[in-house]
Amino acid sequence: MDLRLAGQGALVTGSSAGIGATIAEMLADEGCEVLVHGRNAGAAAAVAERVAARGVRAEVVLGDLTEPGVAEQVALTARDFGARILVNNAGPFAEHDWDSSQPSDWRAAFEGNVLPTVRVSQTLLPSLRAHGWGRVITIGSRAVRTPLPHMVTYSAAKAAVVNMTTSLARHLAGTGVTANCVSPGVIVTPSMYRMIEERAAAEADEGTGRDEADIAAEYAPNPSGRLGRPQDIAAAVAYLASPLADYVNGIELRVDGGITGTP
């Protein structure tokens, strides 16, 4: 399907690795020019090289979005790049429960996940509104609906991100700019995937008969019967970024295999 994204510019924060890198590459597959953001110059350059290999323009912008003024500068670079699509992907996570968490942990969670999203969005929005079309897509988490007891600060910060998305969509009513959120479930990393494969192989040798799906169910039991992959999230982002999603606004799209249930 042609998502009609050819020639559009996109900034993907935190795209030097992981889900962000996969989002950048999938947008490039759809013809987007991509501004790759990260803190590690080598890692960001490697992603930009893979993006450019798709035949589109790719550039790199570096900076720690939690540092004063950096988020705004990254957004201004995106404006000059011609970005009409903003994917707020950057955001750290840490494990803290109610017994161990300190005020500094809560502050770090919000300063890492909420404030950079606000600052980048606020700075880029005038350009999007002036253009009359744009997309703000923020990455949430399944922890928004099912808070994780060992990640209480992260869960709360991501809940704020979803709340902000709904608020922003209403604020932008009639401008041609939409705001949506994609909330991933448990997304398999290369190291986790290797661990699951190794465990499945070991248990097969022992004759237990469990397969990879059975072992994956230990980490994220869900109706889809598997863990998520970065491509699952990237596909959702690409759709929401496209003109085909003009009538989709202010939502949290849960891409979690059904782990959170309904509603």
Stockholm file with secondary structure:
# STOCKHOLM 1.0

chainA/1-263         MDLRLAGQGALVTGSSAGIGATIAEMLADEGCEVLVHGRNAGAAAAVAERVAARGVRAEVVLGDLTEPGVAEQVALTARDFGARILVNNAGPFAEHDWDSSQPSDWRAAFEGNVLPTVRVSQTLLPSLRAHGWGRVITIGSRAVRTPLPHMVTYSAAKAAVVNMTTSLARHLAGTGVTANCVSPGVIVTPSMYRMIEERAAAEADEGTGRDEADIAAEYAPNPSGRLGRPQDIAAAVAYLASPLADYVNGIELRVDGGITGTP
#=GR chainA/1-263 SS CCCSCTTCEEEETTCSSHHHHHHHHHHHHTTCEEEEEESCHHHHHHHHHHHHTTTSCEEEEECCTTSTTHHHHHHHHHHHHTEEEEEECCCCCCCBCTTTCCHHHHHHHHHHHTHHHHHHHHHHHHHHHHHTCEEEEEECCGGGTSCCTTBHHHHHHHHHHHHHHHHHHHHTTTTTEEEEEEEECCBCCHHHHHHHHHHHHHHHHHTCCCCHHHHHHHHCCCTTCSCBCHHHHHHHHHHHHSGGGTTCCSCEEEESTTTTCCC
#=GC SS_cons         CCCSCTTCEEEETTCSSHHHHHHHHHHHHTTCEEEEEESCHHHHHHHHHHHHTTTSCEEEEECCTTSTTHHHHHHHHHHHHTEEEEEECCCCCCCBCTTTCCHHHHHHHHHHHTHHHHHHHHHHHHHHHHHTCEEEEEECCGGGTSCCTTBHHHHHHHHHHHHHHHHHHHHTTTTTEEEEEEEECCBCCHHHHHHHHHHHHHHHHHTCCCCHHHHHHHHCCCTTCSCBCHHHHHHHHHHHHSGGGTTCCSCEEEESTTTTCCC
//
